[in-house]
Amino acid sequence: MPVSDELSKLAARAKEAEDRVTAAREKAKADLEEDVDFTRTAVEKQNKVLRELASEDKGRISDPWNELQAAWNEIVGKVREDIEARKAEHDLHKTERRADRAEDDARFAIDFAYSAIVEAEYASLDAALARMEADELSEQAGATA
């Protein structure tokens, strides 16, 4: 699958996330809790896929990407533990602070994802350039043979 198709898939998923979050404002609490559970399952599934890809592609992708993936798993685990611990709080002020922090975390996650998309664009364009250069060298080698 061409890299541009992967970017299209990413754009469609970002739009889906935007639509779900926008719709969340109008949902009942039980429905929103269901959406959160569904999305958490989807996140866990995607993280598993990413871990498997990184494992299969070891040596094919740059070490910093493997390191980033491992660090990402650790950070996400800590954030999830923090979220679960804060959910148990029933004090109004603590709950308001939890909501504020959750919103700040969401904003940062969006900024992080935005940066990842920009990085994906750079990596995709660099891959296209590298392929073009490899094809040119292959043509030159064929012409001189």
C-alpha positions in Angstrom: 0.0 0.0 0.0 1.5 3.4 -1.0 2.4 5.7 1.9 -0.1 8.3 0.6 -2.9 5.7 1.2 -1.7 5.3 4.8 -1.9 9.1 5.2 -5.5 9.0 3.9 -6.3 6.4 6.4 -4.9 8.6 9.1 -6.9 11.6 8.0 -10.1 9.6 8.0 -9.4 8.3 11.5 -8.7 11.9 12.7 -12.0 13.0 11.2 -13.8 10.1 12.9 -12.3 11.1 16.3 -13.3 14.7 15.7 -16.9 13.6 15.0 -17.1 11.4 18.1 -15.8 14.0 20.4 -18.1 16.6 19.0 -21.1 14.3 19.4 -20.0 13.5 23.0 -21.3 16.9 24.1 -24.9 15.8 23.3 -24.7 12.3 24.7 -26.0 10.9 28.0 -23.4 9.9 30.5 -24.0 6.1 30.1 -23.6 6.4 26.3 -20.4 8.4 26.7 -19.1 5.9 29.2 -19.8 3.2 26.6 -17.9 5.2 23.9 -15.0 5.7 26.3 -14.8 1.9 26.9 -15.1 1.2 23.2 -12.4 3.6 22.3 -10.1 2.3 25.1 -10.5 -1.1 23.6 -9.6 0.2 20.2 -6.6 2.0 21.6 -5.4 -1.2 23.2 -5.9 -3.1 20.0 -4.0 -0.4 18.0 -1.1 -0.4 20.5 -0.9 -4.2 20.2 -0.7 -3.9 16.4 2.0 -1.2 16.7 4.0 -3.4 19.1 3.7 -6.3 16.7 4.7 -4.2 13.7 7.7 -2.8 15.6 8.7 -6.3 16.6 8.3 -7.7 13.1 10.1 -4.7 11.5 13.0 -4.7 14.0 16.1 -3.8 12.0 13.9 -2.4 9.2 12.9 0.7 11.0 15.2 3.1 12.8 16.1 2.4 16.4 14.7 5.8 17.6 11.3 4.7 16.4 11.5 1.5 18.4 12.6 3.5 21.4 9.8 6.0 20.9 7.3 3.2 20.7 8.6 1.6 24.0 8.5 5.0 25.7 5.0 5.7 24.4 3.8 2.4 25.9 5.3 3.3 29.3 3.8 6.9 29.2 0.4 5.7 28.2 0.4 3.1 31.0 1.2 5.8 33.6 -1.4 8.1 32.2 -4.1 5.4 32.3 -3.1 4.5 35.9 -3.5 8.2 36.9 -6.9 8.4 35.1 -8.2 5.3 36.9 -7.0 6.6 40.3 -8.6 10.0 39.8 -11.9 8.4 38.7 -12.4 7.1 42.2 -12.5 10.6 43.6 -15.9 12.0 44.5 -15.0 15.3 46.0 -16.3 18.2 43.8 -13.1 20.2 43.7 -11.0 17.1 43.0 -13.4 16.1 40.3 -13.3 19.6 38.7 -9.5 19.4 38.8 -9.6 15.9 37.3 -11.8 17.3 34.5 -9.4 20.2 33.9 -6.4 17.9 33.8 -8.2 15.4 31.5 -8.9 18.3 29.1 -5.3 19.5 29.3 -4.1 15.9 28.7 -6.5 15.7 25.7 -5.1 18.9 24.3 -1.5 17.7 24.7 -2.4 14.3 23.1 -3.9 16.2 20.1 -0.8 18.4 19.9 1.4 15.3 20.1 -0.7 13.6 17.4 -0.5 16.7 15.2 3.3 16.6 15.6 3.3 12.9 14.7 1.3 13.7 11.5 3.8 16.3 10.5 6.6 13.8 11.2 4.7 11.2 9.1 4.5 13.7 6.3 8.2 14.3 6.5 9.0 10.6 6.6 6.7 9.9 3.7 8.2 12.6 1.5 11.7 11.5 2.5 10.8 7.9 1.6 9.4 9.0 -1.8 12.7 11.0 -2.4 14.8 8.0 -1.4 12.8 5.7 -3.7 13.2 8.2 -6.5 17.0 8.4 -6.0 17.3 4.6 -5.8 15.3 4.3 -9.0 17.6 6.9 -10.7 20.7 5.0 -9.6 19.2 1.7 -10.8 18.5 3.2 -14.2 22.0 4.7 -14.4 23.5 1.3 -13.4 21.4 -0.4 -16.1 22.5 2.1 -18.7 26.2 1.7 -17.9 26.0 -2.1 -17.9 
